[in-house]
């Protein structure tokens, strides 16, 4: 039975939110969303937590977040840096942001040596997602590229305060992910769920589609494949100032080339997150309901 790591992607710039939303307190006793993620992961059997952060927030992050886990779980750190590139590539001087979730996971290549779950720091996934990912990771072959995704229902993952990015999933009858396509501008309009494409066209969804919100399970074998795919991405798009190497796109390539199978695990819980500052009161209210219902203690790490 494998040891398991929770890999938390916490290096986001928070441009739409207007600050470091990873550190924002939303729980009744000052908890962050990450605290609930760590709590759910620990009670699902994870042994270690690794945070992917930026160098410029390291001191504040470790003081505000990392310190509260001392003595509770083994904690590690990795750093996403726009200049950390494979294959001898050099980051354009004018580029402001790192290279997306694919690079963020690759940044942890020297910090993670067990099967691991990947999550976003600012997303609340609920206990069921961690339990299902843990069930897969405990028995996973550490040398296999096969992975898992905890998928959610599109209509349950939207913000009322602006657009979101979601990987729209196609799942086979036998429960494997067939394809995931990243859509970066999804929102509700006139009672419908739509995505406006870069060319000005729009696409309408029924709302029942399974989607990726970056809740994945992989083994350390993924890091070598990410480096290969990231290198190819940079060869084609490395000169662009806003291009991003997405983790769902990397998973899609592994599936389409037959290099890996991804188990599609459907979470029964409702997602919520803080994409925009206006989302914060909603998150606080939802967490309050869960605490009142006895799903979580009032003080997570009392």
C-alpha positions as a Markdown table, in Angstrom:
| # | Residue | x | y | z |
|---|---|---|---|---|
| 1 | Unk | 0.0 | 0.0 | 0.0 |
| 2 | Unk | 1.5 | 3.3 | -1.1 |
| 3 | Unk | 2.2 | 6.4 | 0.9 |
| 4 | Unk | 0.4 | 9.4 | -0.7 |
| 5 | Unk | 1.2 | 13.1 | -1.1 |
| 6 | Unk | -1.2 | 16.0 | -1.5 |
| 7 | Unk | 0.2 | 18.5 | -4.0 |
| 8 | Unk | -1.4 | 21.9 | -3.5 |
| 9 | Unk | -1.0 | 24.4 | -6.4 |
| 10 | Unk | -0.8 | 27.7 | -4.5 |
| 11 | Unk | 1.4 | 29.9 | -6.7 |
| 12 | Unk | -1.5 | 31.7 | -8.5 |
| 13 | Unk | -1.2 | 35.5 | -9.0 |
| 14 | Unk | -4.8 | 36.2 | -7.8 |
| 15 | Unk | -5.2 | 38.9 | -10.5 |
| 16 | Unk | -9.0 | 38.5 | -10.7 |
| 17 | Unk | -9.4 | 38.2 | -7.0 |
| 18 | Unk | -7.3 | 41.2 | -6.1 |
| 19 | Unk | -4.8 | 39.6 | -3.7 |
| 20 | Unk | -3.4 | 36.4 | -2.3 |
| 21 | Unk | -6.6 | 34.4 | -2.1 |
| 22 | Unk | -4.6 | 31.4 | -1.0 |
| 23 | Unk | -4.1 | 33.1 | 2.4 |
| 24 | Unk | -7.6 | 34.5 | 2.8 |
| 25 | Unk | -9.5 | 33.3 | 5.9 |
| 26 | Unk | -13.0 | 31.9 | 5.1 |
| 27 | Unk | -13.7 | 29.4 | 7.9 |
| 28 | Unk | -15.4 | 30.2 | 11.2 |
| 29 | Unk | -12.1 | 30.1 | 13.1 |
| 30 | Unk | -9.9 | 31.8 | 10.5 |
| 31 | Unk | -9.3 | 28.7 | 8.3 |
| 32 | Unk | -8.3 | 29.1 | 4.6 |
| 33 | Unk | -9.8 | 26.8 | 1.9 |
| 34 | Unk | -6.4 | 25.0 | 1.9 |
| 35 | Unk | -6.9 | 24.1 | 5.6 |
| 36 | Unk | -10.1 | 22.2 | 4.6 |
| 37 | Unk | -8.3 | 20.5 | 1.8 |
| 38 | Unk | -5.5 | 19.3 | 4.1 |
| 39 | Unk | -8.0 | 18.3 | 6.7 |
| 40 | Unk | -9.9 | 16.2 | 4.2 |
| 41 | Unk | -6.7 | 14.7 | 2.8 |
| 42 | Unk | -5.4 | 13.7 | 6.2 |
| 43 | Unk | -8.6 | 11.9 | 7.1 |
| 44 | Unk | -8.5 | 10.1 | 3.7 |
| 45 | Unk | -5.1 | 8.7 | 4.5 |
| 46 | Unk | -2.6 | 11.1 | 2.8 |
| 47 | Unk | 0.8 | 11.2 | 4.5 |
| 48 | Unk | 2.4 | 14.4 | 3.2 |
| 49 | Unk | 1.5 | 17.8 | 1.9 |
| 50 | Unk | 3.6 | 19.7 | -0.7 |
| 51 | Unk | 2.7 | 23.3 | -1.5 |
| 52 | Unk | 3.7 | 24.8 | -4.9 |
| 53 | Unk | 4.2 | 28.5 | -4.2 |
| 54 | Unk | 6.2 | 31.5 | -5.5 |
| 55 | Unk | 9.4 | 32.7 | -4.0 |
| 56 | Unk | 8.0 | 36.2 | -3.3 |
| 57 | Unk | 5.2 | 34.8 | -1.0 |
| 58 | Unk | 7.4 | 32.2 | 0.7 |
| 59 | Unk | 7.9 | 33.9 | 4.0 |
| 60 | Unk | 4.3 | 35.0 | 4.4 |
| 61 | Unk | 3.0 | 31.6 | 3.3 |
| 62 | Unk | 5.1 | 29.6 | 5.6 |
| 63 | Unk | 4.2 | 31.9 | 8.5 |
| 64 | Unk | 0.5 | 32.0 | 7.8 |
| 65 | Unk | -0.1 | 28.5 | 6.5 |
| 66 | Unk | 2.7 | 26.1 | 6.8 |
| 67 | Unk | 3.3 | 26.8 | 10.5 |
| 68 | Unk | -0.2 | 25.5 | 11.5 |
| 69 | Unk | 0.6 | 22.0 | 10.3 |
| 70 | Unk | 3.7 | 21.6 | 12.4 |
| 71 | Unk | 3.6 | 18.2 | 14.1 |
| 72 | Unk | 0.5 | 17.2 | 12.2 |
| 73 | Unk | 1.8 | 16.2 | 8.8 |
| 74 | Unk | 5.1 | 16.3 | 6.9 |
| 75 | Unk | 5.1 | 19.5 | 4.8 |
| 76 | Unk | 7.3 | 20.3 | 1.8 |
| 77 | Unk | 7.5 | 23.2 | -0.7 |
| 78 | Unk | 8.2 | 23.6 | -4.4 |
| 79 | Unk | 8.5 | 26.8 | -6.3 |
| 80 | Unk | 6.9 | 27.8 | -9.6 |
| 81 | Unk | 9.1 | 30.3 | -11.4 |
| 82 | Unk | 8.5 | 31.6 | -14.9 |
| 83 | Unk | 12.3 | 31.1 | -15.5 |
| 84 | Unk | 12.3 | 27.4 | -14.5 |
| 85 | Unk | 12.2 | 25.8 | -17.9 |
| 86 | Unk | 13.4 | 22.5 | -19.4 |
| 87 | Unk | 15.4 | 22.0 | -22.6 |
| 88 | Unk | 17.6 | 25.1 | -22.3 |
| 89 | Unk | 14.6 | 27.4 | -23.1 |
| 90 | Unk | 14.8 | 31.0 | -21.8 |
| 91 | Unk | 11.7 | 32.9 | -20.6 |
| 92 | Unk | 10.9 | 36.0 | -22.6 |
| 93 | Unk | 11.9 | 39.1 | -20.6 |
| 94 | Unk | 8.5 | 40.7 | -21.1 |
| 95 | Unk | 6.5 | 37.7 | -19.7 |
| 96 | Unk | 4.8 | 38.5 | -16.4 |
| 97 | Unk | 3.3 | 35.2 | -15.3 |
| 98 | Unk | 4.4 | 31.6 | -14.9 |
| 99 | Unk | 3.4 | 28.9 | -17.5 |
| 100 | Unk | 0.2 | 27.4 | -16.0 |
| 101 | Unk | -0.8 | 24.3 | -14.1 |
| 102 | Unk | 1.3 | 21.9 | -16.1 |
| 103 | Unk | 4.4 | 23.8 | -15.2 |
| 104 | Unk | 3.2 | 24.1 | -11.6 |
| 105 | Unk | 3.0 | 20.3 | -11.2 |
| 106 | Unk | 6.4 | 19.9 | -13.0 |
| 107 | Unk | 7.9 | 22.3 | -10.5 |
| 108 | Unk | 7.3 | 19.7 | -7.8 |
| 109 | Unk | 9.4 | 17.0 | -9.6 |
| 110 | Unk | 12.1 | 17.1 | -6.9 |
| 111 | Unk | 9.7 | 17.3 | -3.9 |
| 112 | Unk | 7.3 | 14.4 | -4.6 |
| 113 | Unk | 8.3 | 10.8 | -4.8 |
| 114 | Unk | 5.0 | 9.0 | -4.0 |
| 115 | Unk | 1.7 | 8.7 | -5.8 |
| 116 | Unk | 0.0 | 12.1 | -5.4 |
| 117 | Unk | -3.2 | 14.1 | -5.7 |
| 118 | Unk | -3.1 | 17.5 | -7.4 |
| 119 | Unk | -5.5 | 20.2 | -6.3 |
| 120 | Unk | -5.9 | 24.0 | -6.5 |
| 121 | Unk | -5.4 | 26.0 | -3.3 |
| 122 | Unk | -8.5 | 28.1 | -3.8 |
| 123 | Unk | -11.0 | 25.4 | -4.6 |
| 124 | Unk | -13.1 | 23.5 | -2.0 |
| 125 | Unk | -13.6 | 19.9 | -3.3 |
| 126 | Unk | -15.2 | 18.2 | -0.3 |
| 127 | Unk | -14.2 | 15.0 | 1.4 |
| 128 | Unk | -15.5 | 12.6 | -1.2 |
| 129 | Unk | -13.0 | 13.7 | -3.9 |
| 130 | Unk | -10.1 | 13.0 | -1.5 |
| 131 | Unk | -11.5 | 9.6 | -0.4 |
| 132 | Unk | -11.9 | 8.5 | -4.0 |
| 133 | Unk | -8.5 | 9.7 | -5.2 |
| 134 | Unk | -6.9 | 8.0 | -2.1 |
| 135 | Unk | -8.6 | 4.8 | -3.0 |
| 136 | Unk | -7.0 | 4.9 | -6.4 |
| 137 | Unk | -3.5 | 6.1 | -5.3 |
| 138 | Unk | -3.1 | 3.5 | -2.5 |
| 139 | Unk | -3.0 | 0.7 | -5.0 |
| 140 | Unk | -1.4 | 2.6 | -8.0 |
| 141 | Unk | 1.7 | 1.2 | -9.6 |
| 142 | Unk | 4.3 | 3.9 | -8.9 |
| 143 | Unk | 5.9 | 3.3 | -12.3 |
| 144 | Unk | 2.7 | 3.5 | -14.3 |
| 145 | Unk | 1.5 | 6.6 | -16.1 |
| 146 | Unk | -2.2 | 5.7 | -15.4 |
| 147 | Unk | -4.0 | 8.3 | -13.3 |
| 148 | Unk | -7.4 | 9.4 | -12.0 |
| 149 | Unk | -9.5 | 12.5 | -12.0 |
| 150 | Unk | -12.2 | 13.5 | -9.5 |
| 151 | Unk | -14.7 | 15.1 | -11.9 |
| 152 | Unk | -17.5 | 17.5 | -10.9 |
| 153 | Unk | -20.7 | 18.6 | -12.7 |
| 154 | Unk | -20.2 | 21.8 | -14.7 |
| 155 | Unk | -23.3 | 23.6 | -13.5 |
| 156 | Unk | -22.1 | 23.1 | -9.9 |
| 157 | Unk | -18.7 | 24.7 | -10.5 |
| 158 | Unk | -19.5 | 28.2 | -11.8 |
| 159 | Unk | -19.1 | 31.5 | -10.2 |
| 160 | Unk | -21.9 | 34.0 | -10.2 |
| 161 | Unk | -19.3 | 36.8 | -10.4 |
| 162 | Unk | -17.5 | 36.2 | -13.6 |
| 163 | Unk | -16.1 | 33.6 | -16.0 |
| 164 | Unk | -14.1 | 30.4 | -15.0 |
| 165 | Unk | -11.8 | 28.0 | -16.7 |
| 166 | Unk | -12.9 | 24.3 | -16.8 |
| 167 | Unk | -11.7 | 21.2 | -18.6 |
| 168 | Unk | -14.7 | 19.7 | -20.3 |
| 169 | Unk | -14.5 | 15.9 | -20.0 |
| 170 | Unk | -15.7 | 13.0 | -22.1 |
| 171 | Unk | -16.0 | 9.8 | -20.2 |
| 172 | Unk | -16.2 | 6.3 | -21.7 |
| 173 | Unk | -19.0 | 3.8 | -20.8 |
| 174 | Unk | -16.5 | 1.8 | -18.7 |
| 175 | Unk | -15.4 | 4.8 | -16.6 |
| 176 | Unk | -12.3 | 6.1 | -18.2 |
| 177 | Unk | -11.5 | 9.7 | -19.3 |
| 178 | Unk | -11.5 | 9.8 | -23.1 |
| 179 | Unk | -10.8 | 13.5 | -23.6 |
| 180 | Unk | -10.6 | 16.8 | -21.7 |
| 181 | Unk | -10.7 | 20.1 | -23.5 |
| 182 | Unk | -9.8 | 23.3 | -21.6 |
| 183 | Unk | -12.3 | 26.1 | -21.9 |
| 184 | Unk | -11.2 | 29.4 | -20.4 |
| 185 | Unk | -14.2 | 31.6 | -20.5 |
| 186 | Unk | -17.3 | 29.8 | -19.1 |
| 187 | Unk | -20.2 | 31.7 | -17.4 |
| 188 | Unk | -23.9 | 31.8 | -17.0 |
| 189 | Unk | -25.8 | 34.1 | -19.4 |
| 190 | Unk | -29.6 | 34.3 | -19.6 |
| 191 | Unk | -30.0 | 31.1 | -17.6 |
| 192 | Unk | -27.7 | 29.2 | -19.9 |
| 193 | Unk | -24.1 | 28.0 | -19.5 |
| 194 | Unk | -21.9 | 29.3 | -22.3 |
| 195 | Unk | -18.3 | 29.7 | -23.3 |
| 196 | Unk | -17.1 | 32.5 | -25.5 |
| 197 | Unk | -14.2 | 31.4 | -27.7 |
| 198 | Unk | -11.2 | 33.4 | -28.8 |
| 199 | Unk | -12.6 | 33.9 | -32.3 |
| 200 | Unk | -15.8 | 35.5 | -31.0 |
| 201 | Unk | -17.9 | 32.5 | -31.4 |
| 202 | Unk | -19.8 | 31.0 | -28.4 |
| 203 | Unk | -20.6 | 27.5 | -27.3 |
| 204 | Unk | -23.6 | 26.5 | -25.2 |
| 205 | Unk | -23.4 | 23.6 | -22.6 |
| 206 | Unk | -26.2 | 21.7 | -21.0 |
| 207 | Unk | -24.6 | 22.1 | -17.6 |
| 208 | Unk | -24.4 | 18.3 | -16.8 |
| 209 | Unk | -21.0 | 17.8 | -18.4 |
| 210 | Unk | -18.3 | 16.3 | -16.1 |
| 211 | Unk | -15.5 | 18.8 | -15.7 |
| 212 | Unk | -11.9 | 19.0 | -14.5 |
| 213 | Unk | -11.2 | 21.5 | -11.8 |
| 214 | Unk | -7.7 | 20.2 | -11.2 |
| 215 | Unk | -8.4 | 17.3 | -8.8 |
| 216 | Unk | -6.2 | 14.6 | -10.2 |
| 217 | Unk | -4.3 | 11.5 | -9.0 |
| 218 | Unk | -0.9 | 10.6 | -10.6 |
| 219 | Unk | 2.3 | 8.8 | -9.9 |
| 220 | Unk | 5.8 | 10.2 | -10.0 |
| 221 | Unk | 6.1 | 8.7 | -13.5 |
| 222 | Unk | 4.2 | 11.8 | -14.7 |
| 223 | Unk | 7.1 | 14.2 | -14.1 |
| 224 | Unk | 9.2 | 12.8 | -17.0 |
| 225 | Unk | 6.2 | 13.0 | -19.3 |
| 226 | Unk | 5.4 | 16.6 | -18.2 |
| 227 | Unk | 9.0 | 17.6 | -19.0 |
| 228 | Unk | 8.8 | 16.1 | -22.5 |
| 229 | Unk | 5.4 | 17.7 | -23.2 |
| 230 | Unk | 6.5 | 21.1 | -21.7 |
| 231 | Unk | 9.6 | 21.1 | -23.8 |
| 232 | Unk | 7.6 | 20.6 | -27.0 |
| 233 | Unk | 5.1 | 23.3 | -25.8 |
| 234 | Unk | 7.9 | 25.7 | -25.4 |
| 235 | Unk | 9.3 | 24.9 | -28.8 |
| 236 | Unk | 6.0 | 25.9 | -30.4 |
| 237 | Unk | 4.7 | 28.6 | -28.1 |
| 238 | Unk | 7.6 | 29.6 | -25.9 |
| 239 | Unk | 7.9 | 33.0 | -27.4 |
| 240 | Unk | 4.3 | 34.0 | -26.5 |
| 241 | Unk | 3.8 | 36.2 | -23.5 |
| 242 | Unk | 0.5 | 34.7 | -22.2 |
| 243 | Unk | 0.6 | 31.1 | -23.4 |
| 244 | Unk | 0.0 | 28.4 | -20.7 |
| 245 | Unk | 0.8 | 24.8 | -20.4 |
| 246 | Unk | -2.3 | 23.3 | -18.8 |
| 247 | Unk | -2.3 | 20.0 | -16.8 |
| 248 | Unk | -5.6 | 18.9 | -18.4 |
| 249 | Unk | -4.1 | 19.3 | -21.8 |
| 250 | Unk | -1.1 | 17.2 | -20.8 |
| 251 | Unk | -3.5 | 14.5 | -19.5 |
| 252 | Unk | -5.4 | 14.7 | -22.7 |
| 253 | Unk | -2.3 | 14.1 | -24.7 |
| 254 | Unk | -1.4 | 11.0 | -22.6 |
| 255 | Unk | -4.8 | 9.6 | -23.3 |
| 256 | Unk | -4.9 | 10.4 | -27.0 |
| 257 | Unk | -1.5 | 8.8 | -27.6 |
| 258 | Unk | -2.4 | 5.7 | -25.6 |
| 259 | Unk | 0.4 | 6.3 | -23.1 |
| 260 | Unk | -2.0 | 6.3 | -20.1 |
| 261 | Unk | -5.5 | 5.6 | -18.9 |
| 262 | Unk | -7.2 | 8.0 | -16.6 |
| 263 | Unk | -9.9 | 6.7 | -14.3 |
| 264 | Unk | -12.9 | 9.0 | -14.1 |
| 265 | Unk | -14.1 | 9.3 | -10.5 |
| 266 | Unk | -17.2 | 11.3 | -10.0 |
| 267 | Unk | -17.4 | 13.3 | -6.7 |
| 268 | Unk | -20.7 | 13.4 | -4.9 |
| 269 | Unk | -19.8 | 16.7 | -3.2 |
| 270 | Unk | -20.5 | 20.3 | -4.4 |
| 271 | Unk | -17.5 | 22.4 | -5.4 |
| 272 | Unk | -17.1 | 26.1 | -4.5 |
| 273 | Unk | -14.2 | 28.5 | -4.7 |
| 274 | Unk | -12.9 | 32.0 | -4.6 |
| 275 | Unk | -12.1 | 33.0 | -8.2 |
| 276 | Unk | -13.4 | 36.6 | -7.5 |
| 277 | Unk | -13.5 | 38.6 | -4.3 |
| 278 | Unk | -17.2 | 38.7 | -4.5 |
| 279 | Unk | -17.2 | 34.8 | -4.1 |
| 280 | Unk | -15.8 | 35.1 | -0.6 |
| 281 | Unk | -19.2 | 35.6 | 1.3 |
| 282 | Unk | -20.7 | 32.7 | -0.6 |
| 283 | Unk | -17.8 | 30.4 | 0.4 |
| 284 | Unk | -18.0 | 31.6 | 4.0 |
| 285 | Unk | -21.7 | 30.9 | 4.1 |
| 286 | Unk | -21.3 | 27.4 | 2.6 |
| 287 | Unk | -18.6 | 26.4 | 5.0 |
| 288 | Unk | -20.7 | 27.7 | 7.9 |
| 289 | Unk | -23.5 | 25.3 | 6.8 |
| 290 | Unk | -21.1 | 22.4 | 6.6 |
| 291 | Unk | -19.8 | 23.1 | 10.1 |
| 292 | Unk | -23.3 | 23.5 | 11.5 |
| 293 | Unk | -24.2 | 20.1 | 9.9 |
| 294 | Unk | -21.3 | 18.5 | 11.7 |
| 295 | Unk | -19.3 | 17.8 | 8.5 |
| 296 | Unk | -16.3 | 19.7 | 9.9 |
| 297 | Unk | -15.3 | 20.9 | 13.4 |
| 298 | Unk | -15.6 | 24.5 | 14.2 |
| 299 | Unk | -11.8 | 24.6 | 14.6 |
| 300 | Unk | -10.1 | 22.3 | 12.1 |
| 301 | Unk | -6.8 | 22.1 | 13.9 |
| 302 | Unk | -7.7 | 22.8 | 17.5 |
